[in-house]
C-alpha cells in the first residue's frame, strides 16, 4: 500500500505539462536553422566534422529549456533522449561495420579490382547514367540503398576520381539509383513500413509508386546522360594508364576478388539484415587480404619484428578499426584508397547522436506534434493534403533526422484525414515514401545523409543538387496531387485494411 501511495503522491506532485504554442515549437527550429546556416558559412564543407554537431546540441538545449518551461522534468526529457538515440543504434552499428568493410575490402583488393575493371568499361560519356542504372538494379535486388552505396557506390566513386569526373554528380547518380531501387524493392524496410503505417498492402503500394518513380527516374537518366555527353571534358585528366599500372603494382587484381561483394549482395537478397551481412563481408575481406594480398599487408604494416603470420593478422585487424593507407607513389591513387576503418565513422556517429537528441526532445515535449498539427489547418483540398503530407515528411527529416520518423509521424497524423476524404490509403503511403524516404539522404545531419556523405566521401551539400531522382520525385508527386492524376478514391463499401496497419 505504501508503494502505491508513494507512486500516487509522485504523480500528484509532478508539475502539469502544458501544450506548447506554435511560437514555442518554432523557437528551437529557428535557433537550429540559424546555427546551421552560420556553421556552413564559417566552416564550409567541414561543417559536418563538428560544427553541425555543436549547432544541433545547442538547439537541443533550447528545446530542453522550452520543455522545462512547459512543465517537463529533466528525468522525463532524459528518458526521451535515451529512447530517441536508441532508435538510431541500428544505423550507428551499420555505420561502424561499413567503415570496417571499406578498410578490409580495399586491403583485400576488392575495391581496387572493381575500380580496375570499371576504368576499362565506364567511359565519361556514359558514366553518370550507367552508375545510376547499376545502383538501381543492385538496390532492387538487395532492398538496401545503404548496402548499394557501401559496396558498388564506393567503387564507382573510385572510378570517377581516377577519371577526374565530377564527384558531386557521381554521388548524385549513385544515390538516385540506390534510392529508386530501395523504393521499388519488396525487401526494403521503408517500402514495407509506409504501407503498414498508411493501412494498405505492400504490392499495391509498390505498383502505385511506379506512377511517380518511373517518370522521375526517366527524367533523372536524361539529366545524367546530358551531363555526360554535353558536359565539359575534364581538364588535366589523370593518366589512366599510370593509375591502372599502380593498381596492378600495389594489389593482386582479379575477378575472384569480387566474390566478397557478390556474397554480401546475395546475403542481403536472401533477407539477412544489413548489419550481419556487412559484418560478414568485412571479415571475409580480412580473410581475402591475408590469402591474396600478403605483400600489400606486409607493406601496410611496415617494419616489425613480428613473425610473418602475426604481421598478416595485425594488418587485417588494423584495416578493420583504423582503415587502410596506400603508399603507391601515385598521389591520386593514394588519396583514393587510403580510407575506411571503424574510427573513420566516429564523427558521423557523433552527428547522428546530436541530431537524434534534438529530435527526441522535440518529440517528447510535443513540439513536433504541434508543428505537424499546424500544417493540417491549411489543408483545403486533395492537392494541399498531398502537399502537406510531402512537406511534413521533409520537415521530419530535417527536424527529427531520421527517415523512419519521417514516415511514421506524418502517416499517423494524416491517415484519418485521408480516410475522411475517402482517399485510398495507397495515396498516403506513396506520398510518405516520395518525400520521407527520398529526401532523407539530402539532409546532412539526417542518419541517411550522414551515412551517404561519409561512405561516398562527398559532402551532402556537394551532391544534393545532382540527386535528380530524389529532387524530382516529390515534385512529381505534388503535381499529381493538385491535378488528381492517379489519385484514387476509396471504393464505396471498402474500408482500409486495418490488418496491414497492424
Secondary structure, DSSP 8 states (H G I E B T S, - for coil): -HHHHHHHHHHHHS-------HHHHHHHHHHHHHHHHHHHHHHGGGGGGTHHHHHHHHHHHHHHHHHHHTT--HHHHHHHHHHHHHHTHHHHHHHHHHHHHHHHHHHTTHHHHHHHHHHHH--HHHHHHHHHHHHHHHHHHHS-HHHHIIIIIHHHHHHHHHTT--HHHHHHHHHHHHHHHHHH-TT-HHHHHHHHHHT--HHHHHHHHHHHHHHHHHHHHHHHHHHHHHS---TT---HHHHHHHHHHHS---GGGGHHHHHHHHHHHTT--HHHHHHHHHHHHHHHHHHH-HHHHHHHH-S-SS-HHHHHHHHHHHHHHH-B----S-HHHHHHHSB-SGGGGHHHHHHHHHHHHHHHHHHHTTHHHHHHHHHHTT--SHHHHHHHHHHHHHHHHHHT--HHHHHHHHHHHHHHHHHHTTB-HHHHHHHHIIIIITTGGGSTTSHHHHHHHHHHT--HHHHGGG-HHHHHHHHHHHHHHHH-TT--B--TT----HHHH-
